[in-house]
Structure formats: structure tokens, C-alpha cells
Amino acid sequence: MKGIITVVGKDTVGIIAKVCTYLAEKNINILDISQTIVDGYFNMMMIIDMSSKSSEFDDTVDELKSIGEGIGVDIRLQREDIFDSMHRI
């Protein structure tokens, strides 16, 4: 199963490191990543492969949200099919 992670917030040191370290610990592979910083605001989107994950999807959603709260950014995880449905024209 693939998922889409979005991270948005004020830029600070270590955002990518925190997210990537968590994913590695949970055996979640990053398939693609894009990040930009505009006028001090950080925006990142990741496509991840959760087929070998070591935790449940809902737990991963909650844990990523908690990591985001700890570093002052909003981190969201959605299933790829749900994300695609929401953004289809």
C-alpha cells in the first residue's frame, strides 16, 4: 500500500531528518520526495511504500501527527487512493 505524507509549517532545522528517521524505524520506504521553502515556510510531499511497515496505518497517522506537533509543523498521512480521489479533477 502506498501513502502520501504532507508536511507544512515554518521552516526549522531537522524536519526532514525527524520524518525520515521515523519512517526508517517503521520500515517504511520513501519512493519519492519533494520539498520547497518559500519565504520561510516549509512544504514537503512524500510518496511512501507501506507494504513492509511495522505498525498499523492509523498508528502511523497518529505518530506522524505527534512528531509534527513536537517540531511545530503539520504532518498528515493519507492512503494514496484516498488522496487521488480527493484531488481528481
C-alpha positions in Angstrom: 0.0 0.0 0.0 1.2 3.5 -0.9 0.7 6.6 1.2 1.1 10.3 0.8 2.7 12.4 3.5 2.4 16.2 3.5 4.4 18.4 5.9 3.7 22.1 6.1 4.9 24.8 8.5 7.5 27.3 9.5 11.0 26.1 8.4 13.2 24.8 11.1 16.3 22.6 11.3 15.7 18.8 11.3 12.2 18.5 9.8 13.3 16.1 7.1 15.6 14.2 9.5 12.8 13.6 12.0 10.3 12.4 9.4 12.8 10.2 7.6 14.2 8.7 10.8 10.7 7.7 12.0 9.9 6.1 8.6 13.1 4.1 8.6 12.4 2.9 12.2 9.0 1.7 11.0 10.4 0.0 7.8 8.5 2.4 5.6 10.2 3.1 2.2 10.3 6.6 0.6 9.5 6.3 -3.1 9.6 10.0 -4.0 10.1 13.2 -2.1 9.7 16.9 -3.0 10.3 19.8 -0.7 10.3 23.6 -1.0 10.9 26.5 1.2 9.1 29.7 0.3 9.6 32.8 2.4 10.5 30.8 5.5 7.6 28.2 5.1 8.5 24.6 4.6 6.4 22.3 2.3 7.2 18.7 1.7 5.3 15.9 0.0 6.4 12.2 0.1 5.1 9.1 -1.6 5.8 6.1 0.6 5.5 2.3 0.4 3.9 0.9 3.5 3.8 -2.7 2.4 6.7 -3.7 4.8 5.7 -1.4 7.6 6.0 -2.5 11.2 2.9 -0.6 12.6 -0.8 -0.1 11.7 -1.8 2.7 9.3 -3.9 4.6 12.0 -1.0 4.3 14.5 1.4 5.8 11.8 -1.0 8.7 11.2 -1.2 9.5 14.9 2.6 9.1 15.4 3.5 11.4 12.5 1.0 14.0 13.7 2.6 13.9 17.1 6.1 14.3 15.6 4.8 17.3 13.7 3.3 18.9 16.8 6.7 18.4 18.5 8.5 20.3 15.9 5.9 22.9 15.0 4.7 21.6 11.6 1.5 19.9 10.4 2.2 16.3 9.2 -0.6 14.4 7.5 -0.6 10.9 6.1 -3.3 9.6 3.7 -3.7 6.5 1.7 -2.8 7.1 -1.9 -6.2 6.0 -3.3 -8.0 8.5 -0.9 -5.5 11.3 -1.8 -6.1 10.6 -5.5 -9.8 10.7 -5.2 -9.8 14.0 -3.3 -7.5 15.7 -5.9 -9.0 14.3 -9.1 -10.4 16.9 -11.5 
